[in-house]
Amino acid sequence: MIQRQNKSAFKIAKGLYIQKRISGIPRVCFPICNANKILIKTHAIKKPNIYLYDTEDDKILWVKKSKFLTSSYVPDSSKIFCFNDQIAITDSSGVRGSCIKYYEVLTGNFIGEFLANNMWTDLLIFRDGMLAGCRDGYLYFIDKQAKLKYKFCVKDPNENYPNPYGIPSPFCVTFDKEQNYVAFNYYTTLYLLNSKLEFIWKKDIGVDTGDNKKGLIELEFDLQNRTAKVDYSIDIECITKIEFLENESFRPHIKVIFNNKKMKNFDIDGLEINQVKKTSGDIMLN
């Protein structure tokens, strides 16, 4: 289960804050265990800021403290993910570093942590662990014991990057329904990896928009019911969405939407597919 923001959970957490039973304003709240318990992360400074609250018994079961005070510049990197019988709590202090900590859900017992040297670009549950894109130029797969299992390097390992914000890094990370492929982008370059984060292909799919600039507004990468959105606008030359789609009549394909309203499709081998644009905005494959 990926984290679910919930209005009623925020209302309960806000009440606990007003009663001074928790420290800091609630930032991330969502129900677990059939809504009988609520995971709460607050924006407390130098105080415990992660809580598991039992709604039936009206008591806080355990309290933890995250490693970093989340920077206001990277608010989306502070998340809670719940899967199986454990939770993953992610934090970032910008270019000063980031972490993922794993705990047992009901007991709060610490399982382990993974540290990175820059801010997270994307985080999501994958197989039995977490995919973590990072501004240090790597895409990581962290297993359920918080151990690094696989990684893929996006940056040039021989290049020196004095600006920590200028390191080529993975954005809009997503994967297919069967979890056999992982896709992401860096600006207008699309990457496809296998489930072990091994390179399959990359392709520059930017187009000239008429003003000598390349730009992608939206990219949808294969297979249904799997969406990862990243609002990321450093400049015009970027991708803001990758989505996996699937249809029984054809193999997985990549649908690309450009900022000049043109669309392209690529199959799983990276080859462009001919298409016919319908008035509804949908596409038909030849």
C-alpha positions, -999 to 999 in steps of 0.1 A, spaced: 0 0 0 14 34 -10 8 62 14 -28 76 12 -35 112 23 -68 113 42 -88 143 53 -103 125 84 -68 114 94 -55 149 92 -85 161 113 -77 136 140 -40 145 139 -48 182 141 -68 175 172 -39 157 188 -17 187 180 -41 211 195 -43 189 226 -4 190 226 -2 152 224 20 154 194 48 178 186 47 199 154 21 205 128 9 173 110 24 170 75 17 134 64 -12 114 78 -30 83 66 -49 53 81 -37 17 82 -50 -16 97 -86 -10 85 -84 26 96 -80 16 132 -46 32 134 -31 64 119 5 70 109 14 107 115 45 126 105 49 162 118 71 191 111 87 192 146 121 206 152 145 186 174 116 166 188 99 132 180 78 136 149 66 102 138 36 86 156 13 56 153 -20 65 169 -47 39 178 -81 55 171 -101 28 191 -81 30 223 -72 67 219 -36 63 225 -2 67 208 14 33 204 49 45 195 69 76 187 100 80 165 122 108 152 131 112 116 167 118 107 163 151 90 141 182 94 125 182 59 136 211 39 108 234 26 125 231 -8 119 194 -10 85 188 7 76 158 -15 106 138 -3 91 134 32 68 105 28 55 73 46 50 41 27 33 11 42 37 -24 27 34 -59 42 41 -56 79 65 -27 78 67 10 69 93 30 51 98 66 62 117 89 38 133 122 46 156 147 29 176 177 39 182 188 3 217 184 -10 229 177 25 215 142 23 185 119 24 175 86 41 149 58 41 142 42 75 123 9 78 102 0 109 78 -28 119 43 -12 117 27 -23 150 57 -24 173 78 5 158 109 -17 160 137 -4 138 147 -26 109 173 -6 91 181 26 71 196 36 38 215 69 34 221 89 2 242 120 -4 216 142 -21 178 148 -22 153 122 -34 138 128 -69 113 100 -67 102 73 -43 78 43 -48 72 8 -37 86 -18 -61 85 -56 -56 96 -63 -20 112 -29 -14 116 7 -26 128 24 -58 145 56 -49 157 82 -75 183 105 -61 199 138 -71 233 121 -66 229 106 -101 216 72 -91 185 51 -91 185 27 -62 165 -4 -53 164 -8 -15 152 -43 -3 129 -49 27 158 -50 51 169 -15 40 199 -29 21 210 -17 -13 203 -45 -38 206 -28 -72 216 6 -85 218 23 -119 241 53 -126 226 81 -147 255 106 -144 289 103 -161 311 86 -134 341 103 -149 326 138 -148 330 163 -119 298 181 -110 305 211 -88 268 221 -87 249 194 -66 217 204 -84 232 199 -119 239 161 -116 221 141 -142 195 121 -121 164 100 -126 130 117 -125 94 104 -131 104 69 -121 77 42 -128 74 6 -138 50 -18 -156 22 -39 -142 43 -71 -141 72 -52 -126 96 -64 -153 106 -29 -166 115 4 -149 114 37 -168 125 72 -159 137 103 -176 164 130 -174 151 161 -192 141 147 -227 161 114 -225 140 84 -217 156 53 -201 143 17 -199 158 -8 -174 149 -43 -164 138 -52 -129 174 -55 -117 181 -19 -129 202 -31 -157 203 -9 -188 181 -18 -218 181 14 -239 179 52 -237 165 76 -263 165 114 -267 129 120 -276 128 158 -275 115 178 -305 121 212 -319 92 234 -308 99 261 -333 119 284 -310 151 262 -310 141 246 -277 132 211 -270 103 203 -247 81 174 -235 50 183 -215 38 148 -207 50 113 -212 30 82 -205 49 49 -203 31 17 -207 8 -5 -187 -25 3 -170 -32 16 -135 3 26 -127 10 63 -126 39 84 -112 36 122 -114 64 146 -108 58 184 -111 93 192 -122 100 224 -141 136 235 -141 132 247 -177 112 239 -208 133 209 -216 118 183 -193 93 155 -189 65 158 -163 48 125 -164 55 89 -172 27 63 -172 27 26 -180 -3 15 -202 -13 -19 -214 -37 -33 -241 -42 -69 -250 -40 -61 -287 -4 -49 -286 28 -52 -266 37 -26 -240 44 8 -256 54 43 -246 31 72 -254 49 106 -256 30 139 -256 50 169 -267 43 206 -259 34 212 -295 6 187 -291 22 161 -313 24 125 -300 48 97 -306 48 60 -295 77 37 -289 75 -1 -284 94 -18 -256 124 -22 -279 126 16 -283 113 16 -319 88 43 -329 53 30 -337 32 46 -365 0 61 -351 -32 79 -361 -43 108 -339 -81 108 -332 -102 139 -325 -107 127 -289 -70 129 -283 -67 91 -281 -44 72 -305 -48 41 -327 -18 20 -335 -13 9 -372 
